[in-house]
Amino acid sequence: MKKTNVQCVDMVRKIRDNIYLETKSMSDNELLEFYSQKNKKPEKKIKNQKVA
């Protein structure tokens, strides 16, 4: 099996920071709606990502 170098901490920080920027000016009700959306599509897909 081929090993890959995944920068997990950096990836999580980028995701967290993007969510913060998107939600920082939302009201409580808007936040509830944002987090309860079931069909929200990801903005980007990582190429060559394999699920173990």
Number of C-alpha atoms within 10 A of each C-alpha: 3 3 5 6 5 8 8 9 8 10 11 11 11 12 10 12 12 11 11 11 9 11 14 9 10 11 10 9 8 12 13 11 11 14 10 10 9 8 6 9 8 6 5 6 8 6 6 6 7 6 4 3
